[in-house]
Amino acid sequence: MTEKIPLYKDLLKGLWRENPVLFQVLGMCPTLAVTTKAVFGLSMGMATSFVLISSSIIVSIFRCLIPNQVRIATYTVIIATFVTIADLFLKASFPDISRSLGPYVPLIVVNCIILGRAEAFASKNNPARALFDAVGMGVGFTLSLILLGTIRELLGYGSIFGYEILKNGFEPWVIMILPPGAFITLGLMVGLFNMINKKSSKKKVC
């Protein structure tokens, strides 16, 4: 008899142990491209989370009805439907942010995090577990983008969420708002969080 995993563990794993950005290194295209400011990271994270949560629930509900031969195509159609909703909502309610995010909102359709969770988890578990898993992964992804965007905005513009923080002669680091700044910052974040995770794992073993 297999051990039943508590629902809260499905939620927490996406925040840390299986964080899609910091540990699985997934969804790198929007992660690197749109995080020049914290607000863009938040917006992309929320849009992705909406699609992830919605599609995971639908896939889980209809998992027994979807033929195995067309499951990937079916998942893609479900995901694309929610991506269209998110894209139209951003264009109607937040046109400036929508323009800044550019094509990366429609490209959520091919985000490997969403399709991966649909295939690896939602299609094999009930809606409750799929919901908790999707929320954890979505929040973990969003927090990672916010953190990356905050660091880049602070050093590149001297502000966080548009509020000026570094004043009195601060010289912005232009590299931080360019692609190399995204790679450098993300690399340091991944290295730091993996080092923390390794140290905490050693303490548990001891």
C-alpha positions in Angstrom: 0.0 0.0 0.0 1.5 3.3 -1.1 1.9 6.1 1.5 -0.6 8.9 1.0 1.2 12.2 0.7 -0.4 15.1 2.6 -1.9 17.9 0.4 0.3 20.6 2.0 3.4 18.8 0.7 2.1 19.1 -2.9 1.8 22.8 -2.2 5.2 23.3 -0.5 7.3 21.4 -3.0 6.8 24.1 -5.7 7.9 26.8 -3.3 11.2 25.3 -2.5 12.3 21.7 -3.1 10.9 21.5 -6.7 10.8 25.2 -7.5 10.5 25.4 -11.3 13.0 28.2 -11.7 15.6 27.8 -9.0 15.9 24.0 -8.9 14.3 22.6 -12.0 15.5 25.5 -14.2 12.3 25.5 -16.3 10.4 28.3 -18.1 13.7 30.2 -18.8 12.4 32.1 -21.8 10.0 34.4 -19.9 12.1 34.3 -16.7 15.1 35.9 -18.5 13.2 38.1 -21.0 10.5 40.0 -18.9 12.2 40.5 -15.5 13.7 43.9 -16.1 11.3 45.2 -13.5 9.6 43.6 -10.5 6.1 44.5 -11.8 6.7 42.6 -15.0 7.9 39.5 -13.1 4.7 39.7 -11.0 2.5 40.1 -14.0 4.1 37.2 -15.9 4.0 35.0 -12.8 0.4 35.7 -12.2 -0.6 35.1 -15.8 1.4 31.8 -15.9 -0.1 30.7 -12.5 -3.6 31.4 -13.7 -3.1 29.2 -16.8 -1.2 26.5 -14.8 -3.9 26.2 -12.1 -6.9 26.3 -14.5 -5.4 23.8 -17.0 -4.3 21.5 -14.2 -7.8 21.3 -12.7 -9.4 20.7 -16.1 -6.9 18.0 -17.1 -7.4 16.3 -13.8 -11.2 16.4 -14.0 -11.2 14.9 -17.5 -8.1 12.7 -17.2 -10.1 9.5 -17.5 -11.9 10.7 -20.6 -8.9 11.9 -22.6 -7.6 9.2 -25.0 -3.9 8.4 -24.4 -3.1 8.8 -28.1 -4.2 12.5 -28.2 -3.5 13.6 -24.6 -0.7 16.0 -25.5 -2.7 17.7 -28.2 -5.7 17.9 -25.8 -3.6 19.4 -23.0 -2.2 22.0 -25.5 -5.8 23.0 -26.5 -6.8 23.4 -22.9 -3.7 25.4 -22.1 -4.2 27.6 -25.2 -7.7 28.4 -24.1 -6.6 29.8 -20.8 -3.7 31.6 -22.3 -6.0 33.4 -24.6 -8.2 34.4 -21.6 -5.1 35.7 -19.7 -3.8 37.6 -22.8 -7.1 39.3 -23.5 -7.5 40.2 -19.9 -4.1 41.9 -19.7 -4.7 43.7 -23.0 -8.1 45.0 -21.8 -7.2 45.8 -18.2 -3.4 46.5 -18.2 -2.5 47.6 -21.7 0.9 49.1 -20.7 2.0 45.9 -19.0 0.6 43.8 -21.9 2.7 45.8 -24.4 5.8 45.4 -22.1 5.4 41.7 -21.9 5.0 41.5 -25.6 4.8 38.0 -27.1 5.7 36.2 -23.9 2.1 36.0 -22.7 0.9 34.0 -25.8 4.1 31.9 -25.5 2.8 30.6 -22.2 1.2 28.0 -24.4 4.5 26.3 -24.9 5.8 26.9 -21.3 7.3 23.5 -20.3 6.2 24.0 -16.6 2.5 24.0 -17.5 2.6 21.1 -20.0 5.0 19.2 -17.7 2.6 19.5 -14.7 -0.3 18.5 -16.8 1.4 15.4 -18.1 3.4 14.4 -15.0 0.9 15.2 -12.2 -2.6 16.5 -13.1 -3.3 13.6 -15.5 -2.4 11.1 -12.7 -4.1 12.7 -9.7 -7.5 13.9 -8.5 -8.5 17.6 -8.8 -7.6 18.5 -5.2 -4.0 17.3 -5.5 -3.7 18.9 -9.0 -4.9 22.2 -7.5 -2.4 22.2 -4.6 0.4 21.1 -6.9 -0.4 23.9 -9.5 -0.8 26.6 -6.8 2.6 25.6 -5.3 4.3 25.6 -8.7 2.6 28.8 -9.7 3.5 30.7 -6.5 7.1 29.4 -6.6 7.4 30.5 -10.2 5.9 33.9 -9.5 8.1 34.6 -6.4 11.2 33.6 -8.4 10.3 36.1 -11.1 9.6 38.8 -8.6 12.9 38.3 -6.8 14.8 38.3 -10.1 12.9 41.4 -11.3 13.5 43.2 -8.0 17.2 42.7 -8.1 17.5 43.8 -11.7 15.3 46.8 -11.3 17.1 47.9 -8.1 20.5 47.8 -9.7 19.4 48.8 -13.2 17.0 51.6 -12.3 17.5 52.2 -8.6 13.9 51.5 -7.9 11.6 48.6 -6.8 8.1 48.4 -8.2 8.6 51.9 -9.6 9.5 53.4 -6.2 12.9 55.1 -6.1 15.2 53.4 -3.5 18.8 54.2 -4.5 19.3 58.0 -4.7 22.0 60.5 -4.2 24.3 59.9 -7.1 23.6 56.2 -7.6 24.9 55.2 -11.1 22.5 52.5 -12.6 24.1 49.3 -13.7 22.9 49.3 -17.3 24.0 45.6 -17.7 21.3 44.6 -15.3 18.5 45.6 -17.7 20.2 43.8 -20.6 20.1 40.1 -21.4 23.6 39.5 -19.8 22.3 40.9 -16.5 19.4 38.4 -16.5 21.8 35.5 -17.0 24.2 36.7 -14.4 21.6 37.4 -11.8 19.7 34.1 -12.4 22.9 32.1 -12.3 23.9 33.6 -8.9 20.3 33.0 -7.6 20.3 29.4 -8.7 23.8 28.8 -7.2 22.9 30.5 -3.9 19.6 28.6 -3.4 21.2 25.3 -4.3 24.0 25.9 -1.8 21.4 26.7 0.9 19.4 23.6 -0.1 22.5 21.4 0.1 23.5 22.7 3.5 20.0 22.2 4.9 19.9 18.7 3.5 23.2 17.9 5.3 21.9 19.2 8.6 18.8 16.9 8.3 21.1 13.9 7.6 23.2 14.7 10.7 
